[in-house]
Amino acid sequence: MTDRDETALTFREIFDLPVSVDLRTAARAFGMCRGTAYRLVARELFPCETVRVGGRHRVRTVDLLRALGIEERPVFADEIADGVALTLFD
């Protein structure tokens, strides 16, 4: 495991997540290590709902964002500069 696996996700990384993520990624979003995340899941105390898929735990990104207190995706200045968010301001 690299240091990168245990560092908290940045806001940019959080907003670029796919529809669901593995437990390790969800743990990084909360700033916790993978071991803590698995212990919390076992005790049904993880901050958001997890779904068991085969032998692995998945977290829906919408649930993750809600648990982090993020209700909508902000527009970043570089997205406006890139033309990604221009339709929001037309």
Contacts in CASP RR format, 6 or more apart in sequence:
PFRMAT RR
TARGET T0000
AUTHOR 0000-0000-0000
METHOD contacts of the structure
MODEL  1
MTDRDETALTFREIFDLPVSVDLRTAARAFGMCRGTAYRLVARELFPCET
VRVGGRHRVRTVDLLRALGIEERPVFADEIADGVALTLFD
1 34 0 8 1.000
5 24 0 8 1.000
5 28 0 8 1.000
5 34 0 8 1.000
6 28 0 8 1.000
6 33 0 8 1.000
6 34 0 8 1.000
7 28 0 8 1.000
8 28 0 8 1.000
8 29 0 8 1.000
8 30 0 8 1.000
8 31 0 8 1.000
9 25 0 8 1.000
9 28 0 8 1.000
9 29 0 8 1.000
9 31 0 8 1.000
11 74 0 8 1.000
12 76 0 8 1.000
14 29 0 8 1.000
14 64 0 8 1.000
14 65 0 8 1.000
14 68 0 8 1.000
14 70 0 8 1.000
15 73 0 8 1.000
15 74 0 8 1.000
17 25 0 8 1.000
17 29 0 8 1.000
17 61 0 8 1.000
17 64 0 8 1.000
18 61 0 8 1.000
19 60 0 8 1.000
19 61 0 8 1.000
20 51 0 8 1.000
20 58 0 8 1.000
20 59 0 8 1.000
20 60 0 8 1.000
20 61 0 8 1.000
21 29 0 8 1.000
21 58 0 8 1.000
21 59 0 8 1.000
21 61 0 8 1.000
21 64 0 8 1.000
22 56 0 8 1.000
22 57 0 8 1.000
22 58 0 8 1.000
22 59 0 8 1.000
23 34 0 8 1.000
23 37 0 8 1.000
23 38 0 8 1.000
23 41 0 8 1.000
23 50 0 8 1.000
23 56 0 8 1.000
23 57 0 8 1.000
23 58 0 8 1.000
23 59 0 8 1.000
24 34 0 8 1.000
24 37 0 8 1.000
25 59 0 8 1.000
26 37 0 8 1.000
26 46 0 8 1.000
26 48 0 8 1.000
26 50 0 8 1.000
26 59 0 8 1.000
26 64 0 8 1.000
27 33 0 8 1.000
27 34 0 8 1.000
27 35 0 8 1.000
27 36 0 8 1.000
27 37 0 8 1.000
29 64 0 8 1.000
29 68 0 8 1.000
30 37 0 8 1.000
30 47 0 8 1.000
30 67 0 8 1.000
30 68 0 8 1.000
32 40 0 8 1.000
37 46 0 8 1.000
38 57 0 8 1.000
40 46 0 8 1.000
40 47 0 8 1.000
41 50 0 8 1.000
41 57 0 8 1.000
47 67 0 8 1.000
48 59 0 8 1.000
48 63 0 8 1.000
48 64 0 8 1.000
48 66 0 8 1.000
48 67 0 8 1.000
49 59 0 8 1.000
49 60 0 8 1.000
49 63 0 8 1.000
50 57 0 8 1.000
50 58 0 8 1.000
50 59 0 8 1.000
51 57 0 8 1.000
51 58 0 8 1.000
51 59 0 8 1.000
51 60 0 8 1.000
52 58 0 8 1.000
65 71 0 8 1.000
75 85 0 8 1.000
75 88 0 8 1.000
76 85 0 8 1.000
79 85 0 8 1.000
80 86 0 8 1.000
80 89 0 8 1.000
END
